[in-house]
Amino acid sequence: MNNLSDSAISARTALYEARAKIIKAMGHPARLFIVEELGKKEKCVNELTEMIGSDMSTVSKHLSVLKNAGLVGDRKSGSSVYYHLKTPCILGFLGCVEEVMASNAAHHSEIMKCCKNSG
């Protein structure tokens, strides 16, 4: 028997979809790089383009994805647009991802030790 009402299930589904949208927006190496760089200080698209080594239209598309997810904001100054990280707490999430990576690496290392010792 399900104790959750249809509206509660709908609300939870919407929450998970919103979370997935944000995580998906970061699902590209260039966008992860942009998030980390904007966590240091705001930058214009030209700076990011030079740092990433991609063309400006590609970097602009990455910025658009991050902006639509609510992770990045912008401000205009003359003819330049400067981007900043709206939610610096996302950097903590990336730190958590790195902890998972380290844990996985340690686990795989233990498996490889067992394989070497038994073979």
VMD Tcl script that builds the backbone (N, CA, C; Angstrom):
set m [mol new atoms 357]
animate dup $m
set s [atomselect $m all]
$s set {name element resname resid chain x y z} {
  {N N MET 1 A 0.848 -1.190 0.000}
  {CA C MET 1 A 0.000 0.000 0.000}
  {C C MET 1 A 0.888 1.246 0.000}
  {N N ASN 2 A 0.574 2.173 -0.858}
  {CA C ASN 2 A 1.351 3.392 -0.994}
  {C C ASN 2 A 0.778 4.468 -0.084}
  {N N ASN 3 A 1.620 5.031 0.774}
  {CA C ASN 3 A 1.170 6.056 1.712}
  {C C ASN 3 A 1.253 7.466 1.132}
  {N N LEU 4 A 1.870 7.620 -0.022}
  {CA C LEU 4 A 2.009 8.942 -0.617}
  {C C LEU 4 A 0.835 9.240 -1.545}
  {N N SER 5 A 0.330 10.457 -1.434}
  {CA C SER 5 A -0.757 10.871 -2.317}
  {C C SER 5 A -0.198 11.130 -3.712}
  {N N ASP 6 A -1.092 11.209 -4.678}
  {CA C ASP 6 A -0.669 11.496 -6.052}
  {C C ASP 6 A 0.050 12.838 -6.136}
  {N N SER 7 A -0.420 13.836 -5.380}
  {CA C SER 7 A 0.226 15.153 -5.430}
  {C C SER 7 A 1.617 15.099 -4.805}
  {N N ALA 8 A 1.802 14.293 -3.758}
  {CA C ALA 8 A 3.123 14.155 -3.147}
  {C C ALA 8 A 4.079 13.453 -4.104}
  {N N ILE 9 A 3.569 12.452 -4.807}
  {CA C ILE 9 A 4.388 11.738 -5.795}
  {C C ILE 9 A 4.771 12.691 -6.922}
  {N N SER 10 A 3.815 13.502 -7.371}
  {CA C SER 10 A 4.084 14.483 -8.430}
  {C C SER 10 A 5.138 15.488 -7.984}
  {N N ALA 11 A 5.032 15.945 -6.748}
  {CA C ALA 11 A 5.994 16.917 -6.225}
  {C C ALA 11 A 7.384 16.301 -6.154}
  {N N ARG 12 A 7.476 15.059 -5.703}
  {CA C ARG 12 A 8.771 14.384 -5.628}
  {C C ARG 12 A 9.357 14.175 -7.020}
  {N N THR 13 A 8.517 13.794 -7.957}
  {CA C THR 13 A 8.969 13.600 -9.331}
  {C C THR 13 A 9.514 14.904 -9.894}
  {N N ALA 14 A 8.800 15.999 -9.653}
  {CA C ALA 14 A 9.254 17.313 -10.132}
  {C C ALA 14 A 10.594 17.685 -9.494}
  {N N LEU 15 A 10.747 17.376 -8.215}
  {CA C LEU 15 A 12.002 17.654 -7.523}
  {C C LEU 15 A 13.150 16.875 -8.153}
  {N N TYR 16 A 12.939 15.587 -8.401}
  {CA C TYR 16 A 13.994 14.765 -9.008}
  {C C TYR 16 A 14.315 15.229 -10.420}
  {N N GLU 17 A 13.308 15.643 -11.162}
  {CA C GLU 17 A 13.542 16.148 -12.519}
  {C C GLU 17 A 14.353 17.437 -12.483}
  {N N ALA 18 A 14.046 18.323 -11.522}
  {CA C ALA 18 A 14.786 19.578 -11.397}
  {C C ALA 18 A 16.241 19.308 -11.013}
  {N N ARG 19 A 16.444 18.373 -10.098}
  {CA C ARG 19 A 17.817 17.998 -9.719}
  {C C ARG 19 A 18.572 17.426 -10.914}
  {N N ALA 20 A 17.912 16.550 -11.652}
  {CA C ALA 20 A 18.541 15.917 -12.816}
  {C C ALA 20 A 18.938 16.963 -13.860}
  {N N LYS 21 A 18.103 17.987 -14.034}
  {CA C LYS 21 A 18.403 19.044 -15.001}
  {C C LYS 21 A 19.704 19.760 -14.630}
  {N N ILE 22 A 19.878 20.032 -13.347}
  {CA C ILE 22 A 21.081 20.718 -12.891}
  {C C ILE 22 A 22.301 19.819 -13.055}
  {N N ILE 23 A 22.170 18.567 -12.648}
  {CA C ILE 23 A 23.304 17.638 -12.763}
  {C C ILE 23 A 23.649 17.398 -14.232}
  {N N LYS 24 A 22.623 17.270 -15.063}
  {CA C LYS 24 A 22.844 17.061 -16.501}
  {C C LYS 24 A 23.563 18.266 -17.122}
  {N N ALA 25 A 23.220 19.465 -16.662}
  {CA C ALA 25 A 23.862 20.671 -17.197}
  {C C ALA 25 A 25.360 20.656 -16.961}
  {N N MET 26 A 25.800 19.993 -15.904}
  {CA C MET 26 A 27.231 19.921 -15.609}
  {C C MET 26 A 27.884 18.704 -16.261}
  {N N GLY 27 A 27.116 17.939 -17.008}
  {CA C GLY 27 A 27.584 16.671 -17.555}
  {C C GLY 27 A 28.477 16.769 -18.769}
  {N N HIS 28 A 29.348 17.744 -18.824}
  {CA C HIS 28 A 30.309 17.865 -19.923}
  {C C HIS 28 A 31.605 18.415 -19.327}
  {N N PRO 29 A 32.752 17.864 -19.717}
  {CA C PRO 29 A 34.017 18.345 -19.143}
  {C C PRO 29 A 34.234 19.854 -19.268}
  {N N ALA 30 A 33.860 20.432 -20.398}
  {CA C ALA 30 A 34.042 21.878 -20.572}
  {C C ALA 30 A 33.159 22.665 -19.602}
  {N N ARG 31 A 31.941 22.182 -19.368}
  {CA C ARG 31 A 31.049 22.884 -18.441}
  {C C ARG 31 A 31.543 22.752 -17.003}
  {N N LEU 32 A 32.108 21.600 -16.659}
  {CA C LEU 32 A 32.702 21.451 -15.324}
  {C C LEU 32 A 33.866 22.425 -15.159}
  {N N PHE 33 A 34.660 22.556 -16.195}
  {CA C PHE 33 A 35.781 23.502 -16.177}
  {C C PHE 33 A 35.258 24.930 -15.988}
  {N N ILE 34 A 34.224 25.289 -16.733}
  {CA C ILE 34 A 33.643 26.632 -16.635}
  {C C ILE 34 A 33.150 26.892 -15.218}
  {N N VAL 35 A 32.443 25.918 -14.642}
  {CA C VAL 35 A 31.930 26.077 -13.276}
  {C C VAL 35 A 33.083 26.330 -12.304}
  {N N GLU 36 A 34.145 25.544 -12.411}
  {CA C GLU 36 A 35.289 25.734 -11.516}
  {C C GLU 36 A 35.951 27.090 -11.723}
  {N N GLU 37 A 36.127 27.504 -12.968}
  {CA C GLU 37 A 36.761 28.794 -13.247}
  {C C GLU 37 A 35.903 29.959 -12.764}
  {N N LEU 38 A 34.601 29.860 -12.973}
  {CA C LEU 38 A 33.722 30.941 -12.516}
  {C C LEU 38 A 33.604 30.961 -10.996}
  {N N GLY 39 A 33.931 29.838 -10.365}
  {CA C GLY 39 A 33.979 29.802 -8.912}
  {C C GLY 39 A 35.140 30.623 -8.369}
  {N N LYS 40 A 36.153 30.842 -9.185}
  {CA C LYS 40 A 37.321 31.645 -8.786}
  {C C LYS 40 A 37.044 33.127 -8.964}
  {N N LYS 41 A 36.490 33.488 -10.125}
  {CA C LYS 41 A 36.119 34.883 -10.403}
  {C C LYS 41 A 35.328 34.942 -11.705}
  {N N GLU 42 A 34.596 36.037 -11.888}
  {CA C GLU 42 A 33.814 36.163 -13.109}
  {C C GLU 42 A 34.731 36.320 -14.308}
  {N N LYS 43 A 34.222 35.867 -15.452}
  {CA C LYS 43 A 35.013 35.918 -16.682}
  {C C LYS 43 A 34.086 36.203 -17.855}
  {N N CYS 44 A 34.647 36.795 -18.900}
  {CA C CYS 44 A 33.871 37.003 -20.125}
  {C C CYS 44 A 34.070 35.794 -21.037}
  {N N VAL 45 A 33.218 35.683 -22.027}
  {CA C VAL 45 A 33.255 34.530 -22.918}
  {C C VAL 45 A 34.604 34.424 -23.639}
  {N N ASN 46 A 35.212 35.561 -23.943}
  {CA C ASN 46 A 36.520 35.542 -24.620}
  {C C ASN 46 A 37.574 34.863 -23.753}
  {N N GLU 47 A 37.584 35.184 -22.461}
  {CA C GLU 47 A 38.546 34.563 -21.542}
  {C C GLU 47 A 38.329 33.051 -21.473}
  {N N LEU 48 A 37.070 32.663 -21.337}
  {CA C LEU 48 A 36.754 31.235 -21.239}
  {C C LEU 48 A 37.089 30.503 -22.536}
  {N N THR 49 A 36.823 31.148 -23.664}
  {CA C THR 49 A 37.127 30.553 -24.965}
  {C C THR 49 A 38.625 30.280 -25.081}
  {N N GLU 50 A 39.417 31.252 -24.665}
  {CA C GLU 50 A 40.872 31.103 -24.715}
  {C C GLU 50 A 41.333 29.986 -23.776}
  {N N MET 51 A 40.753 29.911 -22.596}
  {CA C MET 51 A 41.150 28.905 -21.608}
  {C C MET 51 A 40.773 27.489 -22.052}
  {N N ILE 52 A 39.591 27.361 -22.654}
  {CA C ILE 52 A 39.092 26.047 -23.062}
  {C C ILE 52 A 39.718 25.594 -24.373}
  {N N GLY 53 A 40.002 26.559 -25.250}
  {CA C GLY 53 A 40.580 26.211 -26.548}
  {C C GLY 53 A 39.542 25.782 -27.556}
  {N N SER 54 A 38.311 26.229 -27.361}
  {CA C SER 54 A 37.209 25.933 -28.277}
  {C C SER 54 A 36.825 27.218 -28.993}
  {N N ASP 55 A 35.915 27.107 -29.947}
  {CA C ASP 55 A 35.442 28.318 -30.600}
  {C C ASP 55 A 34.397 28.998 -29.710}
  {N N MET 56 A 34.183 30.278 -29.952}
  {CA C MET 56 A 33.320 31.087 -29.108}
  {C C MET 56 A 31.875 30.581 -29.099}
  {N N SER 57 A 31.374 30.102 -30.227}
  {CA C SER 57 A 29.987 29.640 -30.274}
  {C C SER 57 A 29.784 28.407 -29.395}
  {N N THR 58 A 30.777 27.528 -29.344}
  {CA C THR 58 A 30.682 26.338 -28.499}
  {C C THR 58 A 30.683 26.732 -27.025}
  {N N VAL 59 A 31.578 27.632 -26.646}
  {CA C VAL 59 A 31.640 28.090 -25.256}
  {C C VAL 59 A 30.351 28.811 -24.884}
  {N N SER 60 A 29.823 29.601 -25.799}
  {CA C SER 60 A 28.557 30.304 -25.548}
  {C C SER 60 A 27.413 29.319 -25.321}
  {N N LYS 61 A 27.398 28.227 -26.080}
  {CA C LYS 61 A 26.366 27.200 -25.882}
  {C C LYS 61 A 26.509 26.547 -24.511}
  {N N HIS 62 A 27.743 26.259 -24.101}
  {CA C HIS 62 A 27.974 25.691 -22.774}
  {C C HIS 62 A 27.477 26.652 -21.689}
  {N N LEU 63 A 27.788 27.933 -21.847}
  {CA C LEU 63 A 27.338 28.934 -20.883}
  {C C LEU 63 A 25.819 29.017 -20.841}
  {N N SER 64 A 25.187 28.893 -21.992}
  {CA C SER 64 A 23.730 28.930 -22.069}
  {C C SER 64 A 23.109 27.761 -21.310}
  {N N VAL 65 A 23.681 26.577 -21.450}
  {CA C VAL 65 A 23.186 25.398 -20.731}
  {C C VAL 65 A 23.293 25.630 -19.228}
  {N N LEU 66 A 24.445 26.134 -18.791}
  {CA C LEU 66 A 24.660 26.388 -17.364}
  {C C LEU 66 A 23.739 27.496 -16.846}
  {N N LYS 67 A 23.516 28.506 -17.679}
  {CA C LYS 67 A 22.638 29.612 -17.290}
  {C C LYS 67 A 21.188 29.133 -17.188}
  {N N ASN 68 A 20.744 28.324 -18.136}
  {CA C ASN 68 A 19.372 27.805 -18.116}
  {C C ASN 68 A 19.115 26.896 -16.917}
  {N N ALA 69 A 20.183 26.273 -16.417}
  {CA C ALA 69 A 20.058 25.413 -15.237}
  {C C ALA 69 A 20.116 26.226 -13.941}
  {N N GLY 70 A 20.405 27.516 -14.056}
  {CA C GLY 70 A 20.457 28.382 -12.880}
  {C C GLY 70 A 21.798 28.389 -12.169}
  {N N LEU 71 A 22.816 27.836 -12.810}
  {CA C LEU 71 A 24.133 27.772 -12.182}
  {C C LEU 71 A 24.983 29.012 -12.446}
  {N N VAL 72 A 24.744 29.654 -13.582}
  {CA C VAL 72 A 25.564 30.779 -14.024}
  {C C VAL 72 A 24.671 31.987 -14.273}
  {N N GLY 73 A 25.181 33.146 -13.898}
  {CA C GLY 73 A 24.505 34.406 -14.195}
  {C C GLY 73 A 25.433 35.262 -15.026}
  {N N ASP 74 A 24.914 36.353 -15.532}
  {CA C ASP 74 A 25.751 37.249 -16.333}
  {C C ASP 74 A 25.406 38.700 -16.057}
  {N N ARG 75 A 26.338 39.553 -16.441}
  {CA C ARG 75 A 26.120 41.000 -16.373}
  {C C ARG 75 A 26.824 41.622 -17.570}
  {N N LYS 76 A 26.226 42.676 -18.080}
  {CA C LYS 76 A 26.814 43.364 -19.223}
  {C C LYS 76 A 27.598 44.562 -18.734}
  {N N SER 77 A 28.741 44.759 -19.368}
  {CA C SER 77 A 29.579 45.919 -19.094}
  {C C SER 77 A 30.108 46.402 -20.442}
  {N N GLY 78 A 29.516 47.448 -20.942}
  {CA C GLY 78 A 29.875 47.932 -22.273}
  {C C GLY 78 A 29.474 46.901 -23.306}
  {N N SER 79 A 30.426 46.479 -24.121}
  {CA C SER 79 A 30.126 45.482 -25.151}
  {C C SER 79 A 30.441 44.063 -24.675}
  {N N SER 80 A 30.911 43.930 -23.447}
  {CA C SER 80 A 31.270 42.613 -22.920}
  {C C SER 80 A 30.199 42.074 -21.977}
  {N N VAL 81 A 30.090 40.764 -21.936}
  {CA C VAL 81 A 29.205 40.085 -20.995}
  {C C VAL 81 A 30.089 39.259 -20.083}
  {N N TYR 82 A 29.931 39.480 -18.783}
  {CA C TYR 82 A 30.716 38.754 -17.789}
  {C C TYR 82 A 29.838 37.723 -17.107}
  {N N TYR 83 A 30.377 36.529 -16.964}
  {CA C TYR 83 A 29.643 35.422 -16.356}
  {C C TYR 83 A 30.200 35.145 -14.964}
  {N N HIS 84 A 29.305 34.740 -14.073}
  {CA C HIS 84 A 29.693 34.407 -12.708}
  {C C HIS 84 A 28.908 33.187 -12.248}
  {N N LEU 85 A 29.428 32.541 -11.237}
  {CA C LEU 85 A 28.767 31.381 -10.654}
  {C C LEU 85 A 27.715 31.895 -9.671}
  {N N LYS 86 A 26.447 31.574 -9.932}
  {CA C LYS 86 A 25.359 32.033 -9.069}
  {C C LYS 86 A 25.278 31.248 -7.768}
  {N N THR 87 A 25.700 30.004 -7.820}
  {CA C THR 87 A 25.565 29.121 -6.662}
  {C C THR 87 A 26.901 28.449 -6.357}
  {N N PRO 88 A 27.790 29.138 -5.660}
  {CA C PRO 88 A 29.109 28.563 -5.364}
  {C C PRO 88 A 29.041 27.255 -4.576}
  {N N CYS 89 A 27.924 26.985 -3.934}
  {CA C CYS 89 A 27.798 25.725 -3.186}
  {C C CYS 89 A 27.934 24.507 -4.096}
  {N N ILE 90 A 27.750 24.694 -5.403}
  {CA C ILE 90 A 27.875 23.572 -6.341}
  {C C ILE 90 A 29.309 23.033 -6.350}
  {N N LEU 91 A 30.263 23.872 -5.968}
  {CA C LEU 91 A 31.653 23.423 -5.898}
  {C C LEU 91 A 31.822 22.354 -4.821}
  {N N GLY 92 A 31.011 22.417 -3.772}
  {CA C GLY 92 A 31.019 21.375 -2.746}
  {C C GLY 92 A 30.556 20.047 -3.313}
  {N N PHE 93 A 29.574 20.107 -4.201}
  {CA C PHE 93 A 29.104 18.895 -4.870}
  {C C PHE 93 A 30.235 18.277 -5.688}
  {N N LEU 94 A 30.993 19.126 -6.371}
  {CA C LEU 94 A 32.110 18.618 -7.174}
  {C C LEU 94 A 33.181 17.996 -6.269}
  {N N GLY 95 A 33.375 18.562 -5.096}
  {CA C GLY 95 A 34.290 17.967 -4.126}
  {C C GLY 95 A 33.812 16.591 -3.706}
  {N N CYS 96 A 32.513 16.450 -3.538}
  {CA C CYS 96 A 31.923 15.156 -3.189}
  {C C CYS 96 A 32.139 14.151 -4.323}
  {N N VAL 97 A 31.989 14.592 -5.548}
  {CA C VAL 97 A 32.236 13.716 -6.706}
  {C C VAL 97 A 33.674 13.212 -6.680}
  {N N GLU 98 A 34.601 14.096 -6.330}
  {CA C GLU 98 A 36.004 13.683 -6.269}
  {C C GLU 98 A 36.247 12.677 -5.145}
  {N N GLU 99 A 35.505 12.806 -4.036}
  {CA C GLU 99 A 35.610 11.810 -2.965}
  {C C GLU 99 A 35.116 10.447 -3.447}
  {N N VAL 100 A 34.043 10.437 -4.231}
  {CA C VAL 100 A 33.551 9.183 -4.799}
  {C C VAL 100 A 34.608 8.588 -5.724}
  {N N MET 101 A 35.234 9.429 -6.547}
  {CA C MET 101 A 36.275 8.955 -7.455}
  {C C MET 101 A 37.431 8.339 -6.676}
  {N N ALA 102 A 37.843 8.986 -5.592}
  {CA C ALA 102 A 38.944 8.466 -4.775}
  {C C ALA 102 A 38.563 7.137 -4.134}
  {N N SER 103 A 37.325 7.042 -3.659}
  {CA C SER 103 A 36.841 5.806 -3.052}
  {C C SER 103 A 36.815 4.676 -4.082}
  {N N ASN 104 A 36.343 4.994 -5.282}
  {CA C ASN 104 A 36.312 3.999 -6.354}
  {C C ASN 104 A 37.719 3.542 -6.715}
  {N N ALA 105 A 38.646 4.493 -6.778}
  {CA C ALA 105 A 40.026 4.152 -7.123}
  {C C ALA 105 A 40.632 3.248 -6.055}
  {N N ALA 106 A 40.359 3.540 -4.793}
  {CA C ALA 106 A 40.881 2.703 -3.704}
  {C C ALA 106 A 40.298 1.295 -3.791}
  {N N HIS 107 A 39.018 1.215 -4.085}
  {CA C HIS 107 A 38.356 -0.087 -4.209}
  {C C HIS 107 A 38.959 -0.886 -5.365}
  {N N HIS 108 A 39.138 -0.243 -6.502}
  {CA C HIS 108 A 39.715 -0.919 -7.666}
  {C C HIS 108 A 41.157 -1.341 -7.399}
  {N N SER 109 A 41.874 -0.520 -6.651}
  {CA C SER 109 A 43.246 -0.861 -6.295}
  {C C SER 109 A 43.284 -2.125 -5.440}
  {N N GLU 110 A 42.345 -2.231 -4.501}
  {CA C GLU 110 A 42.269 -3.432 -3.660}
  {C C GLU 110 A 41.939 -4.667 -4.502}
  {N N ILE 111 A 41.040 -4.502 -5.440}
  {CA C ILE 111 A 40.683 -5.620 -6.328}
  {C C ILE 111 A 41.908 -6.063 -7.124}
  {N N MET 112 A 42.673 -5.083 -7.640}
  {CA C MET 112 A 43.842 -5.427 -8.444}
  {C C MET 112 A 44.915 -6.118 -7.585}
  {N N LYS 113 A 45.044 -5.730 -6.321}
  {CA C LYS 113 A 45.999 -6.407 -5.426}
  {C C LYS 113 A 45.613 -7.865 -5.246}
  {N N CYS 114 A 44.312 -8.105 -5.087}
  {CA C CYS 114 A 43.838 -9.491 -4.932}
  {C C CYS 114 A 44.114 -10.296 -6.200}
  {N N CYS 115 A 43.878 -9.672 -7.346}
  {CA C CYS 115 A 44.110 -10.363 -8.617}
  {C C CYS 115 A 45.578 -10.724 -8.797}
  {N N LYS 116 A 46.451 -9.807 -8.458}
  {CA C LYS 116 A 47.894 -10.026 -8.616}
  {C C LYS 116 A 48.377 -11.094 -7.649}
  {N N ASN 117 A 47.820 -11.069 -6.427}
  {CA C ASN 117 A 48.251 -12.037 -5.417}
  {C C ASN 117 A 47.747 -13.456 -5.707}
  {N N SER 118 A 46.605 -13.564 -6.381}
  {CA C SER 118 A 46.058 -14.904 -6.646}
  {C C SER 118 A 46.555 -15.476 -7.961}
  {N N GLY 119 A 47.153 -14.637 -8.784}
  {CA C GLY 119 A 47.548 -15.108 -10.114}
  {C C GLY 119 A 48.937 -15.441 -10.265}
}
mol reanalyze $m
mol bondsrecalc $m
mol representation Tube
mol addrep $m
